C-alpha cells in the first residue's frame, strides 16, 4: 500500500499472527502497542502488506484506525474496500 502521493509505507517486519480491525473500537495509531504492527489488505486483489506505523503517523498524524482504509491505495490502483489489520510480533525472534 502506498500513500496517494506515491510514498512507500511498507514495514520490514512480518507478524506471527494478525486480526482484522472491525471498526467498533476507536483505536488510534498512537494507541497501538510496541509489539503490534499495522497492516492493510486490498479489497479488490486481496494483496496483504505490513506498514510502518511511524511513517504512517508522520504522513497523516495520529488517526483513528477506521479512517485509514480511505487513505490507502493498493499497487493495483484500488482505493475502495481496503481493510486495516493489526498484527502481533513474535517475542522469540
PyMOL Python script that loads the backbone (N, CA, C, O; Angstrom):
from pymol import cmd

cmd.read_pdbstr("""\
ATOM      1  N   UNK A   1       0.842  -1.176   0.000  1.00  0.00           N
ATOM      2  CA  UNK A   1       0.000   0.000   0.000  1.00  0.00           C
ATOM      3  C   UNK A   1       0.884   1.234   0.000  1.00  0.00           C
ATOM      4  O   UNK A   1       1.956   1.264   0.604  1.00  0.00           O
ATOM      5  N   UNK A   2       0.408   2.228  -0.682  1.00  0.00           N
ATOM      6  CA  UNK A   2       1.160   3.465  -0.775  1.00  0.00           C
ATOM      7  C   UNK A   2       0.267   4.631  -0.424  1.00  0.00           C
ATOM      8  O   UNK A   2      -0.960   4.548  -0.484  1.00  0.00           O
ATOM      9  N   UNK A   3       0.914   5.715  -0.057  1.00  0.00           N
ATOM     10  CA  UNK A   3       0.246   6.983   0.140  1.00  0.00           C
ATOM     11  C   UNK A   3      -0.192   7.462  -1.232  1.00  0.00           C
ATOM     12  O   UNK A   3       0.420   7.080  -2.229  1.00  0.00           O
ATOM     13  N   UNK A   4      -1.221   8.276  -1.319  1.00  0.00           N
ATOM     14  CA  UNK A   4      -1.720   8.695  -2.633  1.00  0.00           C
ATOM     15  C   UNK A   4      -0.707   9.512  -3.421  1.00  0.00           C
ATOM     16  O   UNK A   4      -0.863   9.678  -4.631  1.00  0.00           O
ATOM     17  N   UNK A   5       0.329  10.028  -2.761  1.00  0.00           N
ATOM     18  CA  UNK A   5       1.397  10.727  -3.478  1.00  0.00           C
ATOM     19  C   UNK A   5       2.519   9.789  -3.889  1.00  0.00           C
ATOM     20  O   UNK A   5       3.535  10.235  -4.421  1.00  0.00           O
ATOM     21  N   UNK A   6       2.345   8.481  -3.645  1.00  0.00           N
ATOM     22  CA  UNK A   6       3.329   7.506  -4.065  1.00  0.00           C
ATOM     23  C   UNK A   6       4.380   7.184  -3.029  1.00  0.00           C
ATOM     24  O   UNK A   6       5.348   6.496  -3.351  1.00  0.00           O
ATOM     25  N   UNK A   7       4.236   7.651  -1.791  1.00  0.00           N
ATOM     26  CA  UNK A   7       5.213   7.378  -0.744  1.00  0.00           C
ATOM     27  C   UNK A   7       5.026   5.951  -0.263  1.00  0.00           C
ATOM     28  O   UNK A   7       3.910   5.552   0.072  1.00  0.00           O
ATOM     29  N   UNK A   8       6.096   5.182  -0.224  1.00  0.00           N
ATOM     30  CA  UNK A   8       6.021   3.791   0.214  1.00  0.00           C
ATOM     31  C   UNK A   8       5.918   3.738   1.731  1.00  0.00           C
ATOM     32  O   UNK A   8       6.739   4.324   2.437  1.00  0.00           O
ATOM     33  N   UNK A   9       4.899   3.029   2.232  1.00  0.00           N
ATOM     34  CA  UNK A   9       4.642   2.947   3.666  1.00  0.00           C
ATOM     35  C   UNK A   9       4.944   1.562   4.225  1.00  0.00           C
ATOM     36  O   UNK A   9       4.548   1.261   5.351  1.00  0.00           O
ATOM     37  N   UNK A  10       5.631   0.716   3.471  1.00  0.00           N
ATOM     38  CA  UNK A  10       5.833  -0.675   3.842  1.00  0.00           C
ATOM     39  C   UNK A  10       6.827  -0.845   4.983  1.00  0.00           C
ATOM     40  O   UNK A  10       7.854  -0.168   5.037  1.00  0.00           O
ATOM     41  N   UNK A  11       6.502  -1.766   5.898  1.00  0.00           N
ATOM     42  CA  UNK A  11       7.379  -2.074   7.032  1.00  0.00           C
ATOM     43  C   UNK A  11       8.242  -3.286   6.709  1.00  0.00           C
ATOM     44  O   UNK A  11       7.851  -4.117   5.890  1.00  0.00           O
ATOM     45  N   UNK A  12       9.417  -3.403   7.341  1.00  0.00           N
ATOM     46  CA  UNK A  12      10.310  -4.525   7.055  1.00  0.00           C
ATOM     47  C   UNK A  12       9.998  -5.805   7.835  1.00  0.00           C
ATOM     48  O   UNK A  12      10.674  -6.813   7.633  1.00  0.00           O
ATOM     49  N   UNK A  13       9.004  -5.797   8.712  1.00  0.00           N
ATOM     50  CA  UNK A  13       8.727  -6.943   9.583  1.00  0.00           C
ATOM     51  C   UNK A  13       7.372  -7.577   9.274  1.00  0.00           C
ATOM     52  O   UNK A  13       6.436  -6.904   8.840  1.00  0.00           O
ATOM     53  N   UNK A  14       7.291  -8.884   9.508  1.00  0.00           N
ATOM     54  CA  UNK A  14       6.024  -9.603   9.356  1.00  0.00           C
ATOM     55  C   UNK A  14       5.613 -10.136  10.723  1.00  0.00           C
ATOM     56  O   UNK A  14       6.451 -10.674  11.446  1.00  0.00           O
ATOM     57  N   UNK A  15       4.342  -9.999  11.093  1.00  0.00           N
ATOM     58  CA  UNK A  15       3.892 -10.501  12.387  1.00  0.00           C
ATOM     59  C   UNK A  15       3.657 -12.007  12.365  1.00  0.00           C
ATOM     60  O   UNK A  15       3.522 -12.617  11.305  1.00  0.00           O
ATOM     61  N   UNK A  16       3.613 -12.593  13.570  1.00  0.00           N
ATOM     62  CA  UNK A  16       3.347 -14.030  13.677  1.00  0.00           C
ATOM     63  C   UNK A  16       1.859 -14.321  13.564  1.00  0.00           C
ATOM     64  O   UNK A  16       1.484 -15.388  13.079  1.00  0.00           O
ATOM     65  N   UNK A  17       0.998 -13.402  13.998  1.00  0.00           N
ATOM     66  CA  UNK A  17      -0.445 -13.555  13.869  1.00  0.00           C
ATOM     67  C   UNK A  17      -1.057 -12.174  13.687  1.00  0.00           C
ATOM     68  O   UNK A  17      -0.437 -11.164  14.020  1.00  0.00           O
ATOM     69  N   UNK A  18      -2.282 -12.133  13.154  1.00  0.00           N
ATOM     70  CA  UNK A  18      -2.935 -10.847  12.955  1.00  0.00           C
ATOM     71  C   UNK A  18      -4.445 -11.005  13.025  1.00  0.00           C
ATOM     72  O   UNK A  18      -4.993 -12.101  12.904  1.00  0.00           O
ATOM     73  N   UNK A  19      -5.101  -9.852  13.228  1.00  0.00           N
ATOM     74  CA  UNK A  19      -6.560  -9.796  13.237  1.00  0.00           C
ATOM     75  C   UNK A  19      -6.995  -8.593  12.411  1.00  0.00           C
ATOM     76  O   UNK A  19      -6.229  -7.648  12.219  1.00  0.00           O
ATOM     77  N   UNK A  20      -8.206  -8.637  11.935  1.00  0.00           N
ATOM     78  CA  UNK A  20      -8.740  -7.536  11.153  1.00  0.00           C
ATOM     79  C   UNK A  20      -9.395  -6.538  12.098  1.00  0.00           C
ATOM     80  O   UNK A  20     -10.144  -6.930  12.993  1.00  0.00           O
ATOM     81  N   UNK A  21      -9.119  -5.263  11.907  1.00  0.00           N
ATOM     82  CA  UNK A  21      -9.739  -4.228  12.734  1.00  0.00           C
ATOM     83  C   UNK A  21     -11.200  -4.133  12.327  1.00  0.00           C
ATOM     84  O   UNK A  21     -11.509  -3.908  11.157  1.00  0.00           O
ATOM     85  N   UNK A  22     -12.100  -4.306  13.293  1.00  0.00           N
ATOM     86  CA  UNK A  22     -13.525  -4.354  12.976  1.00  0.00           C
ATOM     87  C   UNK A  22     -14.195  -2.988  12.930  1.00  0.00           C
ATOM     88  O   UNK A  22     -15.331  -2.887  12.467  1.00  0.00           O
ATOM     89  N   UNK A  23     -13.539  -1.947  13.387  1.00  0.00           N
ATOM     90  CA  UNK A  23     -14.107  -0.613  13.326  1.00  0.00           C
ATOM     91  C   UNK A  23     -14.996  -0.273  14.505  1.00  0.00           C
ATOM     92  O   UNK A  23     -15.467   0.860  14.610  1.00  0.00           O
ATOM     93  N   UNK A  24     -15.237  -1.214  15.385  1.00  0.00           N
ATOM     94  CA  UNK A  24     -16.087  -0.948  16.544  1.00  0.00           C
ATOM     95  C   UNK A  24     -15.311  -0.253  17.655  1.00  0.00           C
ATOM     96  O   UNK A  24     -15.876   0.535  18.413  1.00  0.00           O
ATOM     97  N   UNK A  25     -14.008  -0.549  17.751  1.00  0.00           N
ATOM     98  CA  UNK A  25     -13.187   0.133  18.750  1.00  0.00           C
ATOM     99  C   UNK A  25     -12.581   1.378  18.111  1.00  0.00           C
ATOM    100  O   UNK A  25     -12.237   1.386  16.929  1.00  0.00           O
ATOM    101  N   UNK A  26     -12.462   2.407  18.904  1.00  0.00           N
ATOM    102  CA  UNK A  26     -11.874   3.650  18.423  1.00  0.00           C
ATOM    103  C   UNK A  26     -10.396   3.664  18.764  1.00  0.00           C
ATOM    104  O   UNK A  26      -9.953   4.453  19.598  1.00  0.00           O
ATOM    105  N   UNK A  27      -9.630   2.791  18.118  1.00  0.00           N
ATOM    106  CA  UNK A  27      -8.192   2.722  18.344  1.00  0.00           C
ATOM    107  C   UNK A  27      -7.493   3.734  17.440  1.00  0.00           C
ATOM    108  O   UNK A  27      -7.939   4.001  16.323  1.00  0.00           O
ATOM    109  N   UNK A  28      -6.402   4.287  17.936  1.00  0.00           N
ATOM    110  CA  UNK A  28      -5.616   5.230  17.154  1.00  0.00           C
ATOM    111  C   UNK A  28      -4.251   4.625  16.859  1.00  0.00           C
ATOM    112  O   UNK A  28      -3.879   3.603  17.435  1.00  0.00           O
ATOM    113  N   UNK A  29      -3.515   5.255  15.969  1.00  0.00           N
ATOM    114  CA  UNK A  29      -2.160   4.798  15.655  1.00  0.00           C
ATOM    115  C   UNK A  29      -1.273   4.851  16.883  1.00  0.00           C
ATOM    116  O   UNK A  29      -0.508   3.922  17.140  1.00  0.00           O
ATOM    117  N   UNK A  30      -1.368   5.920  17.637  1.00  0.00           N
ATOM    118  CA  UNK A  30      -0.544   6.076  18.828  1.00  0.00           C
ATOM    119  C   UNK A  30      -0.939   5.073  19.915  1.00  0.00           C
ATOM    120  O   UNK A  30      -0.116   4.723  20.760  1.00  0.00           O
ATOM    121  N   UNK A  31      -2.175   4.616  19.900  1.00  0.00           N
ATOM    122  CA  UNK A  31      -2.669   3.674  20.895  1.00  0.00           C
ATOM    123  C   UNK A  31      -2.215   2.241  20.675  1.00  0.00           C
ATOM    124  O   UNK A  31      -2.394   1.399  21.555  1.00  0.00           O
ATOM    125  N   UNK A  32      -1.626   1.944  19.512  1.00  0.00           N
ATOM    126  CA  UNK A  32      -1.124   0.597  19.264  1.00  0.00           C
ATOM    127  C   UNK A  32       0.106   0.330  20.119  1.00  0.00           C
ATOM    128  O   UNK A  32       0.934   1.218  20.321  1.00  0.00           O
ATOM    129  N   UNK A  33       0.221  -0.872  20.610  1.00  0.00           N
ATOM    130  CA  UNK A  33       1.356  -1.229  21.460  1.00  0.00           C
ATOM    131  C   UNK A  33       2.616  -1.424  20.608  1.00  0.00           C
ATOM    132  O   UNK A  33       2.537  -1.523  19.383  1.00  0.00           O
ATOM    133  N   UNK A  34       3.774  -1.477  21.270  1.00  0.00           N
ATOM    134  CA  UNK A  34       5.050  -1.613  20.557  1.00  0.00           C
ATOM    135  C   UNK A  34       5.126  -2.900  19.757  1.00  0.00           C
ATOM    136  O   UNK A  34       5.731  -2.922  18.686  1.00  0.00           O
ATOM    137  N   UNK A  35       4.526  -3.970  20.253  1.00  0.00           N
ATOM    138  CA  UNK A  35       4.611  -5.270  19.602  1.00  0.00           C
ATOM    139  C   UNK A  35       3.507  -5.485  18.569  1.00  0.00           C
ATOM    140  O   UNK A  35       3.398  -6.572  18.001  1.00  0.00           O
ATOM    141  N   UNK A  36       2.689  -4.464  18.321  1.00  0.00           N
ATOM    142  CA  UNK A  36       1.645  -4.566  17.307  1.00  0.00           C
ATOM    143  C   UNK A  36       2.089  -3.868  16.025  1.00  0.00           C
ATOM    144  O   UNK A  36       2.683  -2.790  16.059  1.00  0.00           O
ATOM    145  N   UNK A  37       1.791  -4.501  14.902  1.00  0.00           N
ATOM    146  CA  UNK A  37       2.173  -3.994  13.591  1.00  0.00           C
ATOM    147  C   UNK A  37       0.910  -3.647  12.821  1.00  0.00           C
ATOM    148  O   UNK A  37      -0.090  -4.361  12.902  1.00  0.00           O
ATOM    149  N   UNK A  38       0.956  -2.563  12.083  1.00  0.00           N
ATOM    150  CA  UNK A  38      -0.172  -2.114  11.291  1.00  0.00           C
ATOM    151  C   UNK A  38      -0.083  -2.717   9.891  1.00  0.00           C
ATOM    152  O   UNK A  38       0.986  -2.720   9.280  1.00  0.00           O
ATOM    153  N   UNK A  39      -1.194  -3.221   9.389  1.00  0.00           N
ATOM    154  CA  UNK A  39      -1.214  -3.816   8.058  1.00  0.00           C
ATOM    155  C   UNK A  39      -2.459  -3.413   7.296  1.00  0.00           C
ATOM    156  O   UNK A  39      -3.360  -2.776   7.842  1.00  0.00           O
ATOM    157  N   UNK A  40      -2.499  -3.793   6.019  1.00  0.00           N
ATOM    158  CA  UNK A  40      -3.655  -3.492   5.177  1.00  0.00           C
ATOM    159  C   UNK A  40      -3.851  -4.603   4.158  1.00  0.00           C
ATOM    160  O   UNK A  40      -2.894  -5.237   3.714  1.00  0.00           O
ATOM    161  N   UNK A  41      -5.115  -4.828   3.794  1.00  0.00           N
ATOM    162  CA  UNK A  41      -5.464  -5.805   2.767  1.00  0.00           C
ATOM    163  C   UNK A  41      -6.322  -5.099   1.723  1.00  0.00           C
ATOM    164  O   UNK A  41      -7.267  -4.384   2.057  1.00  0.00           O
ATOM    165  N   UNK A  42      -5.982  -5.309   0.467  1.00  0.00           N
ATOM    166  CA  UNK A  42      -6.710  -4.702  -0.644  1.00  0.00           C
ATOM    167  C   UNK A  42      -8.075  -5.375  -0.789  1.00  0.00           C
ATOM    168  O   UNK A  42      -8.181  -6.598  -0.699  1.00  0.00           O
ATOM    169  N   UNK A  43      -9.103  -4.583  -1.012  1.00  0.00           N
ATOM    170  CA  UNK A  43     -10.446  -5.106  -1.185  1.00  0.00           C
ATOM    171  C   UNK A  43     -10.689  -5.694  -2.563  1.00  0.00           C
ATOM    172  O   UNK A  43     -11.651  -6.437  -2.759  1.00  0.00           O
ATOM    173  N   UNK A  44      -9.834  -5.370  -3.517  1.00  0.00           N
ATOM    174  CA  UNK A  44     -10.020  -5.849  -4.883  1.00  0.00           C
ATOM    175  C   UNK A  44      -9.164  -7.075  -5.194  1.00  0.00           C
ATOM    176  O   UNK A  44      -9.691  -8.107  -5.611  1.00  0.00           O
ATOM    177  N   UNK A  45      -7.846  -6.971  -4.995  1.00  0.00           N
ATOM    178  CA  UNK A  45      -6.942  -8.073  -5.366  1.00  0.00           C
ATOM    179  C   UNK A  45      -6.547  -8.945  -4.172  1.00  0.00           C
ATOM    180  O   UNK A  45      -5.985 -10.023  -4.362  1.00  0.00           O
ATOM    181  N   UNK A  46      -6.834  -8.491  -2.935  1.00  0.00           N
ATOM    182  CA  UNK A  46      -6.521  -9.276  -1.750  1.00  0.00           C
ATOM    183  C   UNK A  46      -5.073  -9.201  -1.299  1.00  0.00           C
ATOM    184  O   UNK A  46      -4.668  -9.959  -0.417  1.00  0.00           O
ATOM    185  N   UNK A  47      -4.289  -8.313  -1.876  1.00  0.00           N
ATOM    186  CA  UNK A  47      -2.879  -8.175  -1.506  1.00  0.00           C
ATOM    187  C   UNK A  47      -2.769  -7.755  -0.052  1.00  0.00           C
ATOM    188  O   UNK A  47      -3.509  -6.886   0.410  1.00  0.00           O
ATOM    189  N   UNK A  48      -1.841  -8.376   0.669  1.00  0.00           N
ATOM    190  CA  UNK A  48      -1.616  -8.120   2.091  1.00  0.00           C
ATOM    191  C   UNK A  48      -0.246  -7.480   2.258  1.00  0.00           C
ATOM    192  O   UNK A  48       0.749  -7.992   1.744  1.00  0.00           O
ATOM    193  N   UNK A  49      -0.192  -6.351   2.981  1.00  0.00           N
ATOM    194  CA  UNK A  49       1.063  -5.648   3.186  1.00  0.00           C
ATOM    195  C   UNK A  49       1.104  -5.119   4.614  1.00  0.00           C
ATOM    196  O   UNK A  49       0.074  -4.756   5.181  1.00  0.00           O
ATOM    197  N   UNK A  50       2.313  -5.078   5.192  1.00  0.00           N
ATOM    198  CA  UNK A  50       2.510  -4.567   6.553  1.00  0.00           C
ATOM    199  C   UNK A  50       3.138  -3.204   6.451  1.00  0.00           C
ATOM    200  O   UNK A  50       4.079  -3.005   5.683  1.00  0.00           O
ATOM    201  N   UNK A  51       2.622  -2.249   7.229  1.00  0.00           N
ATOM    202  CA  UNK A  51       3.016  -0.849   7.143  1.00  0.00           C
ATOM    203  C   UNK A  51       3.866  -0.437   8.340  1.00  0.00           C
ATOM    204  O   UNK A  51       3.770  -1.022   9.418  1.00  0.00           O
ATOM    205  N   UNK A  52       4.681   0.562   8.133  1.00  0.00           N
ATOM    206  CA  UNK A  52       5.497   1.133   9.203  1.00  0.00           C
ATOM    207  C   UNK A  52       4.642   2.178   9.936  1.00  0.00           C
ATOM    208  O   UNK A  52       4.248   3.186   9.350  1.00  0.00           O
ATOM    209  N   UNK A  53       4.365   1.930  11.207  1.00  0.00           N
ATOM    210  CA  UNK A  53       3.488   2.817  11.982  1.00  0.00           C
ATOM    211  C   UNK A  53       4.035   4.243  12.048  1.00  0.00           C
ATOM    212  O   UNK A  53       3.280   5.210  11.947  1.00  0.00           O
ATOM    213  N   UNK A  54       5.339   4.365  12.217  1.00  0.00           N
ATOM    214  CA  UNK A  54       5.929   5.704  12.336  1.00  0.00           C
ATOM    215  C   UNK A  54       5.782   6.512  11.046  1.00  0.00           C
ATOM    216  O   UNK A  54       5.503   7.710  11.085  1.00  0.00           O
ATOM    217  N   UNK A  55       5.972   5.850   9.911  1.00  0.00           N
ATOM    218  CA  UNK A  55       5.830   6.541   8.627  1.00  0.00           C
ATOM    219  C   UNK A  55       4.384   6.953   8.390  1.00  0.00           C
ATOM    220  O   UNK A  55       4.118   8.062   7.926  1.00  0.00           O
ATOM    221  N   UNK A  56       3.453   6.065   8.707  1.00  0.00           N
ATOM    222  CA  UNK A  56       2.031   6.377   8.538  1.00  0.00           C
ATOM    223  C   UNK A  56       1.647   7.540   9.451  1.00  0.00           C
ATOM    224  O   UNK A  56       0.927   8.446   9.032  1.00  0.00           O
ATOM    225  N   UNK A  57       2.121   7.519  10.685  1.00  0.00           N
ATOM    226  CA  UNK A  57       1.803   8.591  11.621  1.00  0.00           C
ATOM    227  C   UNK A  57       2.445   9.908  11.191  1.00  0.00           C
ATOM    228  O   UNK A  57       1.852  10.972  11.370  1.00  0.00           O
ATOM    229  N   UNK A  58       3.630   9.845  10.636  1.00  0.00           N
ATOM    230  CA  UNK A  58       4.296  11.065  10.160  1.00  0.00           C
ATOM    231  C   UNK A  58       3.534  11.673   8.977  1.00  0.00           C
ATOM    232  O   UNK A  58       3.454  12.895   8.857  1.00  0.00           O
ATOM    233  N   UNK A  59       2.979  10.830   8.108  1.00  0.00           N
ATOM    234  CA  UNK A  59       2.260  11.321   6.932  1.00  0.00           C
ATOM    235  C   UNK A  59       0.866  11.867   7.270  1.00  0.00           C
ATOM    236  O   UNK A  59       0.459  12.897   6.732  1.00  0.00           O
ATOM    237  N   UNK A  60       0.135  11.182   8.157  1.00  0.00           N
ATOM    238  CA  UNK A  60      -1.259  11.548   8.416  1.00  0.00           C
ATOM    239  C   UNK A  60      -1.544  11.957   9.843  1.00  0.00           C
ATOM    240  O   UNK A  60      -2.671  12.360  10.134  1.00  0.00           O
ATOM    241  N   UNK A  61      -0.597  11.878  10.737  1.00  0.00           N
ATOM    242  CA  UNK A  61      -0.834  12.217  12.135  1.00  0.00           C
ATOM    243  C   UNK A  61      -1.476  11.050  12.877  1.00  0.00           C
ATOM    244  O   UNK A  61      -1.585   9.947  12.342  1.00  0.00           O
ATOM    245  N   UNK A  62      -1.894  11.299  14.100  1.00  0.00           N
ATOM    246  CA  UNK A  62      -2.495  10.260  14.934  1.00  0.00           C
ATOM    247  C   UNK A  62      -3.952  10.074  14.525  1.00  0.00           C
ATOM    248  O   UNK A  62      -4.834  10.778  15.016  1.00  0.00           O
ATOM    249  N   UNK A  63      -4.202   9.130  13.628  1.00  0.00           N
ATOM    250  CA  UNK A  63      -5.524   8.876  13.066  1.00  0.00           C
ATOM    251  C   UNK A  63      -6.216   7.725  13.787  1.00  0.00           C
ATOM    252  O   UNK A  63      -5.563   6.858  14.369  1.00  0.00           O
ATOM    253  N   UNK A  64      -7.542   7.730  13.742  1.00  0.00           N
ATOM    254  CA  UNK A  64      -8.290   6.549  14.148  1.00  0.00           C
ATOM    255  C   UNK A  64      -8.093   5.488  13.067  1.00  0.00           C
ATOM    256  O   UNK A  64      -8.052   5.812  11.879  1.00  0.00           O
ATOM    257  N   UNK A  65      -7.972   4.234  13.470  1.00  0.00           N
ATOM    258  CA  UNK A  65      -7.730   3.162  12.512  1.00  0.00           C
ATOM    259  C   UNK A  65      -8.878   2.993  11.524  1.00  0.00           C
ATOM    260  O   UNK A  65      -8.663   2.533  10.403  1.00  0.00           O
ATOM    261  N   UNK A  66     -10.090   3.359  11.924  1.00  0.00           N
ATOM    262  CA  UNK A  66     -11.210   3.217  10.997  1.00  0.00           C
ATOM    263  C   UNK A  66     -11.189   4.264   9.890  1.00  0.00           C
ATOM    264  O   UNK A  66     -11.929   4.128   8.916  1.00  0.00           O
ATOM    265  N   UNK A  67     -10.360   5.313  10.010  1.00  0.00           N
ATOM    266  CA  UNK A  67     -10.211   6.314   8.946  1.00  0.00           C
ATOM    267  C   UNK A  67      -9.135   5.943   7.929  1.00  0.00           C
ATOM    268  O   UNK A  67      -9.116   6.502   6.833  1.00  0.00           O
ATOM    269  N   UNK A  68      -8.245   5.017   8.265  1.00  0.00           N
ATOM    270  CA  UNK A  68      -7.114   4.694   7.394  1.00  0.00           C
ATOM    271  C   UNK A  68      -7.479   4.025   6.064  1.00  0.00           C
ATOM    272  O   UNK A  68      -6.853   4.349   5.055  1.00  0.00           O
ATOM    273  N   UNK A  69      -8.455   3.113   6.004  1.00  0.00           N
ATOM    274  CA  UNK A  69      -8.710   2.437   4.725  1.00  0.00           C
ATOM    275  C   UNK A  69      -9.019   3.382   3.569  1.00  0.00           C
ATOM    276  O   UNK A  69      -8.732   3.058   2.417  1.00  0.00           O
ATOM    277  N   UNK A  70      -9.598   4.544   3.857  1.00  0.00           N
ATOM    278  CA  UNK A  70      -9.942   5.505   2.809  1.00  0.00           C
ATOM    279  C   UNK A  70      -8.722   6.250   2.277  1.00  0.00           C
ATOM    280  O   UNK A  70      -8.788   6.869   1.215  1.00  0.00           O
ATOM    281  N   UNK A  71      -7.617   6.195   3.004  1.00  0.00           N
ATOM    282  CA  UNK A  71      -6.412   6.915   2.608  1.00  0.00           C
ATOM    283  C   UNK A  71      -5.394   6.031   1.891  1.00  0.00           C
ATOM    284  O   UNK A  71      -4.453   6.541   1.283  1.00  0.00           O
ATOM    285  N   UNK A  72      -5.572   4.721   1.958  1.00  0.00           N
ATOM    286  CA  UNK A  72      -4.606   3.794   1.367  1.00  0.00           C
ATOM    287  C   UNK A  72      -4.977   3.453  -0.071  1.00  0.00           C
ATOM    288  O   UNK A  72      -6.153   3.376  -0.428  1.00  0.00           O
ATOM    289  N   UNK A  73      -3.954   3.254  -0.879  1.00  0.00           N
ATOM    290  CA  UNK A  73      -4.154   2.855  -2.268  1.00  0.00           C
ATOM    291  C   UNK A  73      -3.239   1.680  -2.555  1.00  0.00           C
ATOM    292  O   UNK A  73      -2.040   1.739  -2.282  1.00  0.00           O
ATOM    293  N   UNK A  74      -3.800   0.610  -3.105  1.00  0.00           N
ATOM    294  CA  UNK A  74      -3.029  -0.589  -3.441  1.00  0.00           C
ATOM    295  C   UNK A  74      -2.232  -0.355  -4.725  1.00  0.00           C
ATOM    296  O   UNK A  74      -2.497   0.588  -5.471  1.00  0.00           O
ATOM    297  N   UNK A  75      -1.261  -1.221  -4.967  1.00  0.00           N
ATOM    298  CA  UNK A  75      -0.486  -1.127  -6.200  1.00  0.00           C
ATOM    299  C   UNK A  75      -1.336  -1.417  -7.434  1.00  0.00           C
ATOM    300  O   UNK A  75      -0.977  -1.008  -8.538  1.00  0.00           O
ATOM    301  N   UNK A  76      -2.468  -2.122  -7.262  1.00  0.00           N
ATOM    302  CA  UNK A  76      -3.367  -2.391  -8.390  1.00  0.00           C
ATOM    303  C   UNK A  76      -4.232  -1.170  -8.716  1.00  0.00           C
ATOM    304  O   UNK A  76      -4.964  -1.176  -9.705  1.00  0.00           O
ATOM    305  N   UNK A  77      -4.148  -0.114  -7.879  1.00  0.00           N
ATOM    306  CA  UNK A  77      -4.886   1.119  -8.126  1.00  0.00           C
ATOM    307  C   UNK A  77      -6.174   1.241  -7.317  1.00  0.00           C
ATOM    308  O   UNK A  77      -6.839   2.274  -7.383  1.00  0.00           O
ATOM    309  N   UNK A  78      -6.533   0.230  -6.571  1.00  0.00           N
ATOM    310  CA  UNK A  78      -7.776   0.231  -5.811  1.00  0.00           C
ATOM    311  C   UNK A  78      -7.671   1.118  -4.570  1.00  0.00           C
ATOM    312  O   UNK A  78      -6.662   1.098  -3.864  1.00  0.00           O
ATOM    313  N   UNK A  79      -8.730   1.898  -4.312  1.00  0.00           N
ATOM    314  CA  UNK A  79      -8.805   2.735  -3.118  1.00  0.00           C
ATOM    315  C   UNK A  79     -10.005   2.369  -2.251  1.00  0.00           C
ATOM    316  O   UNK A  79     -10.158   2.918  -1.160  1.00  0.00           O
ATOM    317  N   UNK A  80     -10.859   1.455  -2.711  1.00  0.00           N
ATOM    318  CA  UNK A  80     -12.099   1.149  -2.010  1.00  0.00           C
ATOM    319  C   UNK A  80     -12.088  -0.262  -1.451  1.00  0.00           C
ATOM    320  O   UNK A  80     -11.514  -1.174  -2.046  1.00  0.00           O
ATOM    321  N   UNK A  81     -12.726  -0.433  -0.306  1.00  0.00           N
ATOM    322  CA  UNK A  81     -12.861  -1.755   0.295  1.00  0.00           C
ATOM    323  C   UNK A  81     -11.612  -2.267   0.989  1.00  0.00           C
ATOM    324  O   UNK A  81     -11.545  -3.447   1.336  1.00  0.00           O
ATOM    325  N   UNK A  82     -10.622  -1.411   1.201  1.00  0.00           N
ATOM    326  CA  UNK A  82      -9.397  -1.833   1.885  1.00  0.00           C
ATOM    327  C   UNK A  82      -9.679  -2.052   3.367  1.00  0.00           C
ATOM    328  O   UNK A  82     -10.521  -1.369   3.951  1.00  0.00           O
ATOM    329  N   UNK A  83      -8.981  -2.998   3.970  1.00  0.00           N
ATOM    330  CA  UNK A  83      -9.171  -3.346   5.375  1.00  0.00           C
ATOM    331  C   UNK A  83      -7.881  -3.112   6.151  1.00  0.00           C
ATOM    332  O   UNK A  83      -6.788  -3.337   5.631  1.00  0.00           O
ATOM    333  N   UNK A  84      -8.007  -2.660   7.392  1.00  0.00           N
ATOM    334  CA  UNK A  84      -6.858  -2.447   8.278  1.00  0.00           C
ATOM    335  C   UNK A  84      -6.655  -3.699   9.117  1.00  0.00           C
ATOM    336  O   UNK A  84      -7.615  -4.257   9.649  1.00  0.00           O
ATOM    337  N   UNK A  85      -5.408  -4.141   9.235  1.00  0.00           N
ATOM    338  CA  UNK A  85      -5.051  -5.314  10.018  1.00  0.00           C
ATOM    339  C   UNK A  85      -4.134  -4.905  11.162  1.00  0.00           C
ATOM    340  O   UNK A  85      -3.359  -3.956  11.040  1.00  0.00           O
ATOM    341  N   UNK A  86      -4.230  -5.630  12.280  1.00  0.00           N
ATOM    342  CA  UNK A  86      -3.340  -5.411  13.411  1.00  0.00           C
ATOM    343  C   UNK A  86      -2.640  -6.724  13.685  1.00  0.00           C
ATOM    344  O   UNK A  86      -3.281  -7.707  14.058  1.00  0.00           O
ATOM    345  N   UNK A  87      -1.326  -6.752  13.504  1.00  0.00           N
ATOM    346  CA  UNK A  87      -0.548  -7.957  13.708  1.00  0.00           C
ATOM    347  C   UNK A  87       0.214  -7.919  15.023  1.00  0.00           C
ATOM    348  O   UNK A  87       0.486  -6.849  15.568  1.00  0.00           O
ATOM    349  N   UNK A  88       0.552  -9.100  15.524  1.00  0.00           N
ATOM    350  CA  UNK A  88       1.322  -9.215  16.758  1.00  0.00           C
ATOM    351  C   UNK A  88       2.671  -9.825  16.428  1.00  0.00           C
ATOM    352  O   UNK A  88       2.741 -10.887  15.810  1.00  0.00           O
ATOM    353  N   UNK A  89       3.749  -9.155  16.839  1.00  0.00           N
ATOM    354  CA  UNK A  89       5.094  -9.655  16.582  1.00  0.00           C
ATOM    355  C   UNK A  89       5.414 -10.821  17.507  1.00  0.00           C
ATOM    356  O   UNK A  89       4.944 -10.869  18.644  1.00  0.00           O
ATOM    357  N   UNK A  90       6.216 -11.759  17.013  1.00  0.00           N
ATOM    358  CA  UNK A  90       6.656 -12.887  17.804  1.00  0.00           C
ATOM    359  C   UNK A  90       7.721 -12.437  18.782  1.00  0.00           C
ATOM    360  O   UNK A  90       8.660 -11.743  18.392  1.00  0.00           O
ATOM    361  N   UNK A  91       7.598 -12.809  20.020  1.00  0.00           N
ATOM    362  CA  UNK A  91       8.537 -12.361  21.056  1.00  0.00           C
ATOM    363  C   UNK A  91       9.850 -13.144  21.035  1.00  0.00           C
ATOM    364  O   UNK A  91      10.826 -12.715  21.650  1.00  0.00           O
ATOM    365  N   UNK A  92       9.895 -14.274  20.346  1.00  0.00           N
ATOM    366  CA  UNK A  92      11.063 -15.134  20.381  1.00  0.00           C
ATOM    367  C   UNK A  92      12.040 -14.887  19.257  1.00  0.00           C
ATOM    368  O   UNK A  92      13.015 -15.626  19.121  1.00  0.00           O
ATOM    369  N   UNK A  93      11.810 -13.878  18.451  1.00  0.00           N
ATOM    370  CA  UNK A  93      12.687 -13.623  17.310  1.00  0.00           C
ATOM    371  C   UNK A  93      13.752 -12.634  17.668  1.00  0.00           C
ATOM    372  O   UNK A  93      14.587 -12.295  16.830  1.00  0.00           O
TER     373      UNK A  93
END
""", "prot")
cmd.dss("prot")
cmd.show_as("cartoon", "prot")
cmd.util.cbc("prot")
cmd.orient("prot")
